[in-house]
Structure formats: C-alpha cells, structure tokens
Amino acid sequence: MTERPVIGIFGAGKVGTALARLLVASGHEVLIAGSPRQTALDLLVGVVAPGAQVVQPDELAARAHIIIVAVPFGKAPTVPWSHFDDRIVVDAMNYWPPVDGNIAEVDADPRTTSEQNAARNPRARLVKSLNHLGYHEMEDDSMPAGSPLRRALAVVGDDPDARAEVAAIIDAIGFDPVDGGALEHGEALQPGHPAFGRELSAGELAALLTPAAHLAA
C-alpha cells in the first residue's frame, strides 16, 4: 500500500476538525495548529478529531507534505506563508464580508481570492479546493469510490502535479475529484459563483469550471 502523505491543517474550527476526521479515517497522519489564543487545543482536538496531532505552526510547516489553510479569510495574514516554500498548500478559505468585513484591497483586486493568497508566497504550490461545500456536508456527503451519487469537488491551481496530489486526497476522503485547471478558474468556486454550495456530479462541476462557463455565468 502506498504511504499516504502527512497532512497539516491550519485552523481548528469546524472546517478544520471535520477535515481532520475524514483524513484520519482515510489513513493519513494529520497535524493541526490553531489560533495562538486558543486554549486547551489538545483537549479539544482529542475530543472532536481523535487521531489528529496538535503541533506548533513551525512544526506543521516543516513536517506536512500538504498543508490545508482553513482559517477565517480575514485571518489569512496570520498564517506563516513564508514557511511554505515547495509545499502543496490548499486554500480552503472563503471571503465572507458579513464575517470578515469588507476588505478594501480584496474588493479592489481583480484576481480571485486564491490568486491573492498565492502571491503571499510564490514559492508555495497553491491550489484551491475544499471551500465550496459546507463543513456539515463534508462527512454527510462522503461516499465510497464508485458510488453513483458521489459528490464532486474541484481542484484548481497552476501546478498540475500539485492538483493531482490534492485530487488523490479528495478521492480518499470520499468525493470525486475534478481537475479544474488554472488557479484563475477558482472564481467559479467562490461564494456567489456557479459551483459554490451546489451538489454536483463530476461532469456538471467540470462544465462550470471551463472559461466559457465563466463568461456565461
């Protein structure tokens, strides 16, 4: 059996812990780091995501092959992006003005939010995924491979090998991965756009991730 990569998760909220449970169940070693202000994190993770290991951010960045960033979007600058050289980084965040407030520089930037995050460390291999379904759906909608009603999740990014590795994780946790191509195609996965929050098959999701579909949406 091929050894599964070590996965690190920044964010011990509902998204991060739901992903941790799925990843542990699929046989991955999972490291998790929370807010510096979060107390008793070991106890919390031991209860809600047993099997995941709480570590400091520096250790997570050093040990994890794939890093999932699942903090509130407004907290993205607090993540140690400079430590992510050569790491595959999954942007699982969404910009929610009701939660994050209106961030003027984000609103004025023509790039997708993931392209903006990728610029925080151009040496990281950033992909966008895991953001376009709710945390409460992650475990409820997970199904074995081959299930006819299996839900699809997209992976977009400018590094094809990084997309492929994240796609393997998507499959392992119970979803059909869809390669959506370049990072700019992640616009379709953002709140208010065609694929966000919708239960779609692989074919339906792939159709929404084409540039032509973006123009028509």
Salt bridges, closest charged atoms under 4 A:
GLU29 OE2 - ARG63 NH2 2.55
ASP58 OD1 - HIS83 ND1 3.30
GLU59 OE2 - ARG63 NH1 2.69
ASP85 OD2 - ARG123 NE 3.05
ASP91 OD2 - LYS128 NZ 3.64
ASP109 OD2 - ARG111 NH2 2.67
GLU137 OE2 - ARG151 NH1 3.34
GLU139 OE2 - ARG21 NE 2.82
ASP141 OD2 - ARG151 NH1 2.69
ASP159 OD2 - ARG125 NE 2.76
GLU165 OE1 - HIS65 NE2 2.77
ASP171 OD1 - ARG150 NH1 2.72
ASP176 OD1 - ARG150 NH1 2.93
ASP179 OD1 - ARG163 NE 2.64
GLU187 OE2 - HIS193 ND1 3.96
GLU187 OE1 - HIS214 ND1 3.94
